[in-house]
Amino acid sequence: MKLASLLHAVEVVARTAPDSLEISGVCCDSRLARAGDLFVAIHGHQDEGYRHIEQALARGAVAIAAERPPPPTGPGWIHLADARRALARLACAIHDHPSHTLAVYGVTGTNGKTTVAGLLRDVLQAEGRKTGLISTVEYSYGDRIIAASRTTPDSCELQGLLGAMRNDGCQAAVMEVSSHALDQHRTGDIRFAAAAFTNLTRDHFDYHHDFETYFRAKCRLFEQLSALHPGAPAVVNRDDPYGRRLIEQAAGLGLHPVAYGLDAAADIRATDLQLDAQGSRFLLQTPAGSQALSVALLGRFNVANLLCVAGLALAAGIPFDRLCETLQRARPRWGRLEKVEARHPAAIFVDYAHTDDALRNVLATLRELAPRRLIVVFGCGGDRDRAKRPLMGRVAAELADEIIVTSDNPRSEDPEAIIAEITAGIAGKPVQTDPDRRAAIGRALRTAGKGDIVLIAGKGHETYQETRHNRFAFDDRAEVRSLATHGS
C-alpha cells in the first residue's frame, strides 16, 4: 500500500516520508519488524518506543511514525498528533478493515469476560457460523490455537488476527476487551456488531487509580460502538451498579440497551434459581421466549455470565431454541471454577479469581455446597495493585475455614512482602504461609479429606509462574494431579 493511502485517515503534523513509499506492514514492536514495515514508536506505560527505532530499522522498517518532529537526517518520518489512535487506524487499514466483513462481538468488565466470550463463540459455531476467539486464554480460529500474550493484544497483532480470521473464512469474532486496551485505543476503528459489560469491581488500580477512571475506560467500548455502529445492541448487567449507569449512558449514545440479570426489570433474566454441586437450574426469560435450563456451571456469577451470553446471542440473531440447546451443554473450563479430577478424597477446584470480588464470588459459591471444610490457597500478583491484597485476605478470612497464602506471580517483588500485605487483612483466623506455591498446594492436599473442598485461586488457566522477570512452567491443575498421585 502506498504511504499516502495508508495515512488517509490519520492526523499528521509533518512528514518527510514520500507519498509513493510502499508500505507492506505496520508494527509497534521492533522485535517483530519486517522488511517494508512502518514502525510506530509508542510512548508506553512501562517502555519507551523511541529507544527501539534503530532495531526496527535494522530489521527492515522503511519509515518511522512518532509523536515527535522529524530529525534533520535519517529515515522517512511521519510526525503524528496521537500515535496510539493513529496506530489503530494504520493497523486496520493495512489489513483492509477486517471488522467490515466480520461480525465482531466485544465483551468488557472486570470478571466473567473469558467465560462469556468462550460460550458465545460456542453458540455462534453451533449455529454454523465459523467464529474466531480473542481471549485471556487463547487466540483461536479454525484449527489454529495461539497462546494469548495478554487479554487484548496491541493494535497491530489484533488487526492481524482479525484479518487472519476473515481470510480463514470466519464469519464472526468474539473478543475480550480489557480496560487497558480501551484506554490505549488498541481496539480503535473496529466496528463492533454488539458489545457487553459484565461488571465493575476493584482491579488494575495500579493503572487506573480509582473506580471512576476505570469505569470511564470501560465506557469507551460503548462510545466506539455508538460512533461506528449507531443503534447497535449494548448488553449490560443490570445487577451491577455501574451497569445501571451504563444502561442510561448507552441509551443516551443512541445504542439499543439490553439489560440482563436477576433484577425483575431486566430484559434477559433468570428466575426460579436453584444452585447445587451439580450446577445451576433456572428459568431463562427473554423477549424471544422462556426456557427452563440445567447447566453444569456453578454459582450465581456463572448464571449472570450465561444471561450475558444469551443477550449477545439473541442480538446476533441466534434462534432461541438453538441458544438454549448450546447453553445446556456448557461446561467449566480454562481454570474458571474448574474441578480437577485427581486421586484425592476432597473436591479440588482451580479458579482465576485474582480480585477480592472474584474471590468472594467463588468462595461464596463453594460455601453454598456445604463442605465439611473449605480450604483456600491463593496469593496476589507482584507489580500490580497492592491495595487489593489485604482486601483479598479479608475475604478469605470471612468465607474460608483454612487459609494458605502463597505466591502467585511475584514478578519483581519479594514474595514474602506480598504475603505479608495479604495476611494484614486476615484477622481472627489462623493462616499458614508458604511462598513456594507447589508446597502450599501440597500442604492443602495433605490437610484435606473426604467432604472438604479445596480452592486454588489466582492463576486459573495459566501454565507458568513469573518471578524476577523469569517465567517457568507451572500449572495449578497439573500440580494437583501430580501431588495427589505421588505426594510432595
C-alpha positions as CSV (number, residue, x, y, z in Angstrom):
1,M,0.0,0.0,0.0
2,K,1.3,3.5,-0.8
3,L,2.0,5.6,2.2
4,A,-0.3,8.4,1.0
5,S,-3.2,5.9,1.0
6,L,-2.3,4.5,4.4
7,L,-2.2,7.9,6.0
8,H,-5.5,9.0,4.6
9,A,-7.4,8.8,7.9
10,V,-4.5,9.7,10.3
11,E,-3.8,13.2,11.7
12,V,-0.3,14.0,10.5
13,V,1.6,17.1,11.8
14,A,4.5,16.8,9.4
15,R,6.4,14.2,7.4
16,T,9.5,13.6,5.3
17,A,8.5,10.2,4.0
18,P,7.3,10.4,0.4
19,D,3.7,9.6,-0.8
20,S,4.9,6.9,-3.1
21,L,6.7,4.9,-0.4
22,E,5.4,1.3,-0.5
23,I,4.4,0.0,3.0
24,S,3.8,-3.7,3.4
25,G,3.0,-3.8,7.1
26,V,2.6,-1.8,10.3
27,C,4.3,-2.7,13.6
28,C,4.9,-1.2,17.1
29,D,7.2,-3.9,18.4
30,S,10.7,-3.5,16.9
31,R,11.4,-7.2,17.5
32,L,8.7,-8.1,15.0
33,A,9.6,-5.5,12.4
34,R,9.9,-6.9,8.8
35,A,11.1,-5.5,5.5
36,G,8.8,-2.8,4.2
37,D,7.1,-2.1,7.6
38,L,6.1,1.3,9.0
39,F,7.3,1.3,12.6
40,V,5.1,3.3,15.0
41,A,7.1,4.3,18.1
42,I,4.7,4.4,21.1
43,H,5.4,6.1,24.4
44,G,4.4,3.2,26.7
45,H,3.3,2.7,30.3
46,Q,6.4,0.7,31.0
47,D,8.6,1.2,28.0
48,E,9.7,3.9,25.6
49,G,9.2,3.1,21.9
50,Y,11.7,5.7,20.7
51,R,14.5,3.6,22.1
52,H,13.7,0.8,19.6
53,I,13.8,2.7,16.4
54,E,17.3,1.6,15.4
55,Q,16.3,-2.1,15.9
56,A,13.2,-1.7,13.8
57,L,15.2,-0.1,11.0
58,A,17.8,-2.8,11.2
59,R,15.1,-5.4,10.8
60,G,13.8,-3.7,7.6
61,A,11.4,-1.0,8.6
62,V,11.3,1.7,5.8
63,A,9.7,4.6,7.8
64,I,9.1,5.8,11.3
65,A,5.9,7.3,12.8
66,A,6.1,9.0,16.2
67,E,4.8,11.9,18.2
68,R,8.0,13.8,17.5
69,P,9.1,16.1,14.7
70,P,11.3,14.6,12.0
71,P,15.0,14.6,12.7
72,P,17.3,16.6,10.4
73,T,18.6,13.4,8.7
74,G,17.6,9.8,8.8
75,P,14.7,7.6,7.6
76,G,11.4,8.7,6.2
77,W,9.4,10.1,9.2
78,I,5.8,10.8,10.0
79,H,5.1,13.2,12.9
80,L,1.7,12.0,14.4
81,A,-0.6,14.1,16.5
82,D,-1.7,10.9,18.5
83,A,0.4,7.8,17.9
84,R,-1.9,5.4,19.7
85,R,-5.0,6.4,17.9
86,A,-3.1,6.5,14.6
87,L,-1.6,3.0,15.2
88,A,-5.1,1.5,15.5
89,R,-6.2,3.2,12.2
90,L,-3.0,2.3,10.4
91,A,-3.2,-1.4,11.5
92,C,-6.9,-1.5,10.5
93,A,-6.1,0.0,7.1
94,I,-3.1,-2.2,6.3
95,H,-5.3,-5.3,6.9
96,D,-8.1,-3.9,4.8
97,H,-10.6,-3.3,7.7
98,P,-11.4,-6.9,8.9
99,S,-14.4,-5.8,11.0
100,H,-16.2,-4.5,7.9
101,T,-16.5,-8.2,7.0
102,L,-16.5,-10.0,10.3
103,A,-19.3,-9.6,12.9
104,V,-17.1,-8.7,15.9
105,Y,-18.6,-9.0,19.4
106,G,-16.7,-7.3,22.3
107,V,-17.0,-8.2,26.0
108,T,-15.7,-6.0,28.7
109,G,-15.9,-6.0,32.5
110,T,-13.8,-6.9,35.5
111,N,-14.9,-10.5,35.8
112,G,-16.6,-13.0,33.5
113,K,-15.2,-11.9,30.2
114,T,-13.4,-15.2,29.4
115,T,-16.4,-17.4,30.2
116,V,-18.8,-15.1,28.3
117,A,-16.5,-14.9,25.2
118,G,-15.9,-18.6,25.1
119,L,-19.5,-19.6,25.5
120,L,-20.6,-17.0,22.9
121,R,-18.1,-18.5,20.4
122,D,-19.6,-21.9,21.1
123,V,-23.1,-20.7,20.5
124,L,-22.2,-19.0,17.2
125,Q,-20.3,-22.0,16.0
126,A,-23.1,-24.4,16.9
127,E,-25.3,-22.3,14.6
128,G,-22.8,-22.9,11.8
129,R,-21.1,-19.5,12.0
130,K,-17.3,-20.1,11.9
131,T,-16.0,-17.8,14.7
132,G,-12.6,-16.7,15.9
133,L,-11.8,-16.0,19.6
134,I,-9.5,-13.5,21.2
135,S,-9.4,-14.1,25.0
136,T,-7.2,-14.1,28.0
137,V,-6.5,-17.8,27.5
138,E,-6.1,-18.1,23.7
139,Y,-6.4,-16.6,20.3
140,S,-8.0,-19.2,18.0
141,Y,-9.7,-19.6,14.7
142,G,-10.3,-22.8,12.6
143,D,-7.8,-25.4,13.8
144,R,-5.3,-22.8,14.9
145,I,-4.7,-22.0,18.6
146,I,-2.2,-19.4,19.8
147,A,-1.4,-18.9,23.4
148,A,-2.6,-15.4,24.5
149,S,0.1,-12.9,25.4
150,R,-2.5,-10.7,27.0
151,T,-6.3,-10.3,27.1
152,T,-6.4,-7.8,24.2
153,P,-3.3,-7.6,22.0
154,D,-1.8,-4.4,20.6
155,S,-3.5,-2.9,17.6
156,C,-1.1,-4.5,15.1
157,E,-1.5,-8.0,16.4
158,L,-5.2,-7.5,17.0
159,Q,-5.9,-6.4,13.4
160,G,-3.6,-9.1,12.1
161,L,-5.6,-11.7,14.0
162,L,-8.9,-10.4,12.7
163,G,-7.6,-10.3,9.2
164,A,-6.4,-13.9,9.5
165,M,-9.8,-14.9,10.8
166,R,-11.5,-13.3,7.9
167,N,-9.1,-14.9,5.4
168,D,-9.7,-18.3,7.0
169,G,-13.4,-18.0,6.3
170,C,-14.7,-16.8,9.7
171,Q,-18.0,-15.0,9.8
172,A,-17.6,-13.7,13.3
173,A,-15.1,-13.0,16.0
174,V,-15.6,-12.7,19.8
175,M,-13.1,-10.8,21.8
176,E,-12.4,-9.8,25.4
177,V,-11.8,-6.1,25.6
178,S,-9.7,-5.0,28.5
179,S,-9.7,-1.6,30.2
180,H,-6.0,-1.2,29.3
181,A,-6.8,-1.8,25.7
182,L,-9.6,0.7,25.7
183,D,-7.5,3.3,27.4
184,Q,-4.7,2.8,25.0
185,H,-7.0,2.8,21.9
186,R,-5.9,-0.7,20.8
187,T,-9.4,-1.5,19.6
188,G,-9.7,1.7,17.6
189,D,-11.5,1.5,14.2
190,I,-13.1,-1.9,15.0
191,R,-16.7,-1.8,14.0
192,F,-18.3,-4.0,16.7
193,A,-21.6,-5.7,15.9
194,A,-22.5,-5.6,19.6
195,A,-20.8,-5.2,23.0
196,A,-21.4,-6.4,26.5
197,F,-20.5,-5.2,30.0
198,T,-20.3,-7.8,32.8
199,N,-19.5,-5.9,36.0
200,L,-17.0,-3.5,37.5
201,T,-15.1,-4.3,40.7
202,R,-11.7,-3.3,42.0
203,D,-8.8,-4.3,39.7
204,H,-6.0,-2.6,37.9
205,F,-5.9,0.4,40.3
206,D,-2.1,0.4,39.8
207,Y,-3.0,1.7,36.3
208,H,-6.5,3.4,36.6
209,H,-6.1,4.6,40.2
210,D,-9.8,4.8,41.0
211,F,-13.2,3.5,40.1
212,E,-14.4,6.4,38.0
213,T,-11.3,6.3,35.8
214,Y,-11.6,2.6,35.5
215,F,-15.3,2.9,34.6
216,R,-14.7,5.6,32.0
217,A,-12.2,3.3,30.3
218,K,-14.8,0.6,30.1
219,C,-17.4,3.1,28.7
220,R,-15.1,3.8,25.7
221,L,-16.2,0.5,24.2
222,F,-19.8,1.7,24.0
223,E,-18.8,5.2,22.8
224,Q,-16.9,3.4,19.9
225,L,-19.8,1.1,19.3
226,S,-22.1,4.2,19.0
227,A,-19.7,6.1,16.7
228,L,-19.2,3.2,14.3
229,H,-22.4,1.3,14.6
230,P,-25.3,3.6,15.7
231,G,-28.2,1.7,17.2
232,A,-26.2,-1.5,17.9
233,P,-27.1,-3.7,20.9
234,A,-25.3,-2.9,24.2
235,V,-25.8,-5.9,26.5
236,V,-25.3,-4.8,30.1
237,N,-25.5,-6.3,33.6
238,R,-28.4,-4.6,35.4
239,D,-27.5,-6.2,38.7
240,D,-24.2,-4.2,38.8
241,P,-24.4,-0.5,39.9
242,Y,-22.0,0.6,37.2
243,G,-24.0,-1.5,34.8
244,R,-27.2,0.5,35.7
245,R,-25.3,3.7,35.0
246,L,-24.1,2.3,31.7
247,I,-27.6,1.4,30.6
248,E,-28.6,5.0,30.8
249,Q,-25.4,6.1,29.0
250,A,-25.9,3.6,26.3
251,A,-29.4,4.9,25.6
252,G,-28.1,8.4,25.5
253,L,-25.5,7.3,23.0
254,G,-28.2,6.1,20.7
255,L,-27.5,2.4,21.3
256,H,-30.1,-0.3,22.0
257,P,-29.5,-1.3,25.7
258,V,-30.3,-4.9,26.5
259,A,-30.3,-5.3,30.3
260,Y,-29.7,-8.7,31.9
261,G,-29.6,-10.0,35.4
262,L,-31.7,-11.3,38.3
263,D,-33.3,-7.9,38.6
264,A,-37.0,-8.1,37.7
265,A,-36.6,-5.1,35.3
266,A,-34.0,-6.9,33.2
267,D,-34.8,-7.8,29.6
268,I,-33.0,-11.1,30.0
269,R,-33.3,-12.6,33.4
270,A,-33.1,-15.8,35.5
271,T,-35.9,-16.8,37.9
272,D,-36.6,-19.9,40.0
273,L,-32.8,-20.2,40.6
274,Q,-31.5,-23.4,42.2
275,L,-27.8,-23.9,42.8
276,D,-26.0,-27.1,44.0
277,A,-22.9,-29.1,43.4
278,Q,-24.1,-30.3,40.0
279,G,-24.6,-26.8,38.7
280,S,-27.4,-24.3,38.2
281,R,-31.0,-24.6,37.3
282,F,-33.2,-21.7,36.4
283,L,-35.9,-20.3,34.1
284,L,-34.3,-18.2,31.4
285,Q,-36.8,-15.4,30.4
286,T,-36.1,-13.3,27.3
287,P,-38.2,-11.3,24.8
288,A,-37.7,-14.3,22.4
289,G,-39.1,-16.9,24.8
290,S,-38.7,-18.7,28.1
291,Q,-37.0,-22.0,28.8
292,A,-36.0,-24.0,32.0
293,L,-32.3,-24.7,31.8
294,S,-30.0,-27.0,33.7
295,V,-26.3,-26.1,33.3
296,A,-23.2,-27.6,34.8
297,L,-21.7,-24.3,35.8
298,L,-21.6,-23.5,39.5
299,G,-22.7,-20.2,41.2
300,R,-24.7,-17.1,40.7
301,F,-21.9,-15.3,38.9
302,N,-22.0,-18.0,36.2
303,V,-25.8,-17.6,35.8
304,A,-25.0,-14.0,35.2
305,N,-22.4,-15.0,32.6
306,L,-25.0,-17.2,30.9
307,L,-27.5,-14.4,30.8
308,C,-24.9,-12.2,29.1
309,V,-24.2,-14.8,26.5
310,A,-28.0,-15.1,25.9
311,G,-28.2,-11.3,25.3
312,L,-25.4,-11.3,22.8
313,A,-26.5,-14.4,21.0
314,L,-30.1,-13.1,20.6
315,A,-28.6,-9.8,19.4
316,A,-26.6,-11.9,16.8
317,G,-29.9,-13.4,15.6
318,I,-29.4,-16.9,17.1
319,P,-32.8,-18.7,17.4
320,F,-33.9,-19.0,21.0
321,D,-34.2,-22.8,20.9
322,R,-30.7,-23.3,19.4
323,L,-29.3,-20.9,22.0
324,C,-30.8,-23.0,24.9
325,E,-29.5,-26.2,23.4
326,T,-26.0,-24.9,23.4
327,L,-26.1,-23.3,26.8
328,Q,-27.3,-26.6,28.4
329,R,-24.1,-28.2,27.1
330,A,-21.8,-25.6,28.7
331,R,-19.0,-27.0,30.9
332,P,-16.5,-25.2,33.2
333,R,-13.0,-24.8,31.6
334,W,-9.9,-22.7,31.4
335,G,-9.4,-22.6,35.1
336,R,-12.8,-20.9,35.8
337,L,-14.1,-22.8,38.8
338,E,-12.7,-25.9,37.1
339,K,-12.9,-29.1,39.1
340,V,-9.7,-31.0,38.9
341,E,-10.1,-34.8,38.6
342,A,-7.4,-36.3,40.9
343,R,-6.8,-39.2,43.1
344,H,-7.9,-37.4,46.3
345,P,-10.9,-37.7,48.6
346,A,-11.6,-33.9,48.6
347,A,-13.2,-31.9,45.8
348,I,-10.5,-29.6,44.3
349,F,-11.2,-26.6,42.2
350,V,-8.9,-24.2,40.4
351,D,-10.1,-20.6,39.6
352,Y,-8.6,-17.5,38.1
353,A,-10.0,-15.3,40.9
354,H,-7.4,-12.6,41.4
355,T,-9.6,-9.8,42.8
356,D,-11.4,-9.6,46.1
357,D,-14.8,-9.6,44.4
358,A,-13.9,-12.6,42.2
359,L,-12.6,-14.5,45.3
360,R,-15.7,-13.6,47.2
361,N,-17.9,-14.9,44.4
362,V,-16.1,-18.2,44.1
363,L,-15.7,-18.9,47.8
364,A,-19.4,-18.0,48.4
365,T,-20.4,-20.4,45.6
366,L,-18.3,-23.2,47.1
367,R,-19.6,-22.4,50.7
368,E,-23.2,-23.0,49.4
369,L,-22.1,-26.6,48.6
370,A,-21.9,-27.2,52.4
371,P,-18.4,-28.6,52.6
372,R,-17.0,-30.1,55.8
373,R,-14.2,-27.6,55.5
374,L,-13.4,-25.0,52.8
375,I,-9.7,-24.6,52.3
376,V,-8.3,-21.8,50.1
377,V,-4.8,-21.5,48.6
378,F,-4.0,-18.1,47.0
379,G,-1.6,-15.2,46.5
380,C,-1.5,-11.9,44.7
381,G,0.5,-10.8,41.7
382,G,3.5,-8.6,42.0
383,D,3.9,-5.2,40.3
384,R,0.1,-4.9,40.5
385,D,-2.5,-3.1,42.6
386,R,-1.1,-3.5,46.2
387,A,-4.3,-2.2,47.9
388,K,-6.3,-5.2,46.9
389,R,-4.0,-7.6,48.8
390,P,-5.4,-7.1,52.3
391,L,-8.9,-7.0,50.8
392,M,-8.4,-10.5,49.4
393,G,-7.1,-11.6,52.8
394,R,-10.2,-10.2,54.4
395,V,-12.5,-12.1,52.0
396,A,-10.6,-15.4,52.7
397,A,-10.9,-14.9,56.4
398,E,-14.6,-14.3,56.1
399,L,-15.5,-17.3,53.9
400,A,-12.8,-20.0,54.2
401,D,-12.2,-22.3,57.1
402,E,-8.5,-22.7,56.4
403,I,-6.2,-20.3,54.6
404,I,-2.8,-20.9,53.0
405,V,-1.3,-17.8,51.5
406,T,1.4,-18.3,48.9
407,S,2.9,-16.8,45.8
408,D,1.0,-16.0,42.6
409,N,3.3,-14.3,40.0
410,P,5.6,-12.3,42.2
411,R,7.3,-10.7,39.2
412,S,9.9,-8.2,40.5
413,E,8.6,-8.1,44.1
414,D,9.7,-10.0,47.2
415,P,7.1,-12.9,47.6
416,E,7.3,-12.7,51.4
417,A,6.5,-8.9,51.3
418,I,3.4,-9.7,49.1
419,I,2.3,-12.4,51.5
420,A,2.7,-10.0,54.5
421,E,0.4,-7.5,52.8
422,I,-2.2,-10.2,52.2
423,T,-2.1,-11.5,55.8
424,A,-2.5,-8.0,57.1
425,G,-6.2,-8.3,56.1
426,I,-6.7,-11.6,57.8
427,A,-7.9,-11.1,61.4
428,G,-9.2,-13.5,64.0
429,K,-8.3,-16.6,62.0
430,P,-5.1,-18.7,61.8
431,V,-3.3,-18.5,58.5
432,Q,-0.5,-20.6,57.0
433,T,2.0,-19.1,54.6
434,D,4.5,-20.6,52.2
435,P,6.0,-18.7,49.2
436,D,6.5,-22.0,47.4
437,R,3.2,-22.4,45.5
438,R,3.7,-26.2,44.9
439,A,4.5,-26.7,48.6
440,A,1.4,-24.7,49.6
441,I,-0.8,-26.8,47.3
442,G,0.7,-29.9,48.8
443,R,0.0,-28.7,52.3
444,A,-3.6,-28.1,51.4
445,L,-4.0,-31.6,49.9
446,R,-2.4,-33.3,53.0
447,T,-4.8,-31.4,55.2
448,A,-8.0,-32.0,53.2
449,G,-10.1,-35.1,53.4
450,K,-13.5,-36.5,52.4
451,G,-16.2,-33.9,52.4
452,D,-13.7,-31.0,52.1
453,I,-13.4,-28.5,49.3
454,V,-10.0,-27.1,48.3
455,L,-9.9,-23.9,46.2
456,I,-6.6,-22.9,44.5
457,A,-7.1,-19.4,43.3
458,G,-5.4,-16.7,41.3
459,K,-3.8,-18.4,38.3
460,G,-6.5,-20.5,36.8
461,H,-5.6,-21.3,33.2
462,E,-2.0,-20.1,33.4
463,T,0.7,-22.6,32.7
464,Y,3.6,-20.5,34.1
465,Q,4.8,-18.7,37.1
466,E,6.7,-15.4,36.8
467,T,9.3,-14.4,39.3
468,R,12.3,-12.0,38.9
469,H,11.3,-11.4,35.3
470,N,11.7,-15.1,34.5
471,R,8.9,-17.5,33.6
472,F,8.9,-21.2,34.3
473,A,6.4,-23.9,33.7
474,F,3.7,-24.1,36.4
475,D,0.1,-25.3,36.1
476,D,-2.1,-25.5,39.2
477,R,-4.1,-28.3,37.7
478,A,-1.1,-30.3,36.8
479,E,0.5,-29.8,40.2
480,V,-2.7,-31.0,41.9
481,R,-2.7,-34.2,39.8
482,S,1.0,-34.8,40.5
483,L,0.8,-34.2,44.2
484,A,-2.4,-36.3,44.6
485,T,-0.7,-39.2,42.8
486,H,2.8,-39.0,44.0
487,G,2.7,-36.8,47.1
488,S,5.0,-33.9,47.8
